[in-house]
Amino acid sequence: MSTPLQPLITKAGLAAIWRADNTGVAAEITHIVVGTSGYTPANTQTALRTQVAKYAISDGQRLSDTLIHVTAVADDAKAYWAREVGFLLSDGTLLAVWSHPTEALTYKSANAELLLAYDLSLTALPANSVTITSTGAGLNLTLSAELAALATAQISSMLRDQKNQDALDSQDKLNQLQGTQIANLLERIKAVELRQDSDRDGLLTAIAANATAVISLQNLFSKTTLGV
């Protein structure tokens, strides 16, 4: 994603454009410089106030007569808040500068690559008076960043789906275990009931047998008493 900038054209930059125009060529932007000071730029500047890094333009394209797109790769080990940005011509002239008293453009962490991508509005300059000299790597880097973002989103989605599936599988296993435990419990209850029924039947049989024996003894006792 590009950050649109309306940089301030410096007097030195205008003079360089005029010199190039008189020779029939366009001035060439070759580098982006980055600094850490925040302020309101002045057209008398010839350098950033607190420059911390300088990067070659990796890619660029003309979007219109006065709008160009430039990218550069911050691939060093520095860490800083980018609060001022300048654009250098091939002879080292500061063509334009952007800064803000309170707002930062971005943060670069140590030992991490950062793609600097800017759309520059150069309405203060003659149409087509500025061109871009690049290393030719920017478009691939930009595409790689987009593909990396897409891949990251896809991987995140796959991980979420896998976690959901794992949760469902775990719930299914838990349900199966609970079902097995319930079935075992029912079998045990049934066995206990069968034993209880068997014990009750045995007890009734024993009671009946005892009652029969008692009756028989009573009958025998009665006959003996009567002398039968």
N, C-alpha and C positions, 0 to 999 in steps of 0.2 A: 504494500500500500504506500502511495506517495504522499508526502506532506506538501501542500501548496504554500509557496512563499512569495511574498512581494518584497524582494530585497531592495535596499537603497543603492542606486548606482553611484559610484564614487567619481569624483572629478578626474582622478587618475585613470579610472576605467573608461570614462568618456573620451579622454585624450587618446588612449590606446585604440579605441574604436575608430576615432577620426583618422589616426595614422594608418591603420589597416585599410580603411575605406579608400583613402587616397591612393593606395597601391592596387586597388581593385580586388582585394581579398577580404575575407571575414576574420574577425578576431576569434581565437580558439580558446575555449575553456578546457583546462587540462586537469585541475586539481580542486578538491574541496578542503578547506581548512576549518578546524573546529576549535572553539575556545570555551572558557568557563565563566567569563564575565557577562553579567546582564546589564544592559543599558539601552539608551536610545541612540541608534547609529547616527554618524555624521558623514556628509559626503566628502569631507576632507580627509577621511581615514585612508591610510595606505597599508594598514595591517590590522589584525584583530588585537584587542587589548591584552587578552591572556590566551594566546594560542597554545594548544597542547598536542595537536595532531594534524597531520597533513596526509591526505589520501588521493591517489590517482583516480580519475574518473574511470569506472569500469564499463560503463555503457551510457548511452544517451540517444535521444531522438528528438526531432523537432515536431512539436504538436501543432504549431501554427507559426505565423510569421514572427510572433513576439512571445511565444510560449514554448519552452523546451523542458525536456525531462532528463534528469541526470541521476546516476546512481554511482555509489562508491562503496567499497567494503572496508569497514574498520576492523582489521584483523590483528591488531597488536595486543599487548598485554596490559594496556592502560585502562584505568577505571575513572570515569568522570561524568558530570552532568554537562550536556551540550547546551550552552546558553547563547552562544554566538557562532555563526556560520559564515564563512566567506568563500568566494568563488574566484579562483586565480586563472589568469590568462597564461598562454604559453611562455610569455616573457617574465612571468612572476608578478604582474600587476594585479592588484586587488580590484577586480571588476565591480563586485557588488558585495554587500554585507547585510546580514540580518541579525538582529538581537532584540531582546525585550527586557525591560527592567525587572520583571517578576516571573516571567514564564520561561520554562526550559523546553527545548525541543524533544530531548530524549535523554536516556541514561545508558552509558556503556559500562558493562561490568568487566572486571579484569579477566584476561585470557578467554574472552568470548567474542565471537564474530558478530558484527552488527551491520546490517545492510542499510546504508543511508540512501534514501530515495526522495528526490525533491522535484516538484514541478515549479519552474521559475518563470514568473511573469516579467518580461523585459519590455514593457510598453514604453519606457522612457528612452529606448534605443531605436534606431532605424530598423525597419523590417529586414530580417535575414542578415543582420550585421554580425551575428555571433553564431559560431558553429561549435561542435564538440569533438574533442579528440579523446578517445577511450582505449582501454585495453581489450575491449570486446568480450569481457567476461560477465557483464552485468545482467544481460537477458537470461542467461542460463542460471545465474544465481537467483534472480527474481523468480524464475520458474521453479527452481529447486525449493525455494522458500514456500511457495504456494503448494507444491506437491508434498513437502514435509508437513505443512499444516493439515493438508487433506489426509495424509497417512496417519498423522497423530489422532485426528478426529475418528478415523476408521478404527484404529487400534483401540481407542478409548471405548468406542461403541462395542467392539468385539469383547473387550474385557467386561463391560457391563452385562452383555448378553451371557457370557460365560459364568459370571457370578450369579446371575439370575437362574441359569440352568443348574448350577451347583446347589443353589438353595432349594430348587424344586426337587432335585435328586435326593438331597438330604431329607426333605420333608417326606418324600415317597418311602425312603428307607425307614424313617421313623414310624410312618403309618403302618408299614408292613410288620415292623417289630411289635408295635402295639397290638396289631391284629393277631399276631402269633401268640402273644402273651394272653390276650383275652380268650383265644381258643383253648389254650392250655388250662386256663383257669376254669373255663366251662367244663372241660373234661374232668378236672379234679372234683368240681362240685357234683358232677353227675356220678362219679365213682363213689363219693361220700354218700350220696343219696341212695345208691344201690346197696352199699354196705348197711346203711341204716334200715332199708327195707328188709334186707336179709336178716339182720339182727332182730328186727321186730317180729318177723315170721317165726324165727327160731324161738323167741321168747314166748310167743303165743302157743306154739306147739308144746313147749315145756310146761306151760301153765295147764294146757288141756290134759296132758299126760298125768300131771300131778293130781288134777281134779278127778280123773278117772280112777287113779289109784286110791284116792281118799274114799270115793264112793264105794269102790270094791271092798275096802277094809270095813267101812260102815256096814255094808250088807252082810259081810262075814261075821262081824261082831253081833249083829242082830240075830242071826240064825243060831249062833252059839248060845246066846242068852235065852232064847226061846226053846232050846233043846231040840231043834229041828235036825 
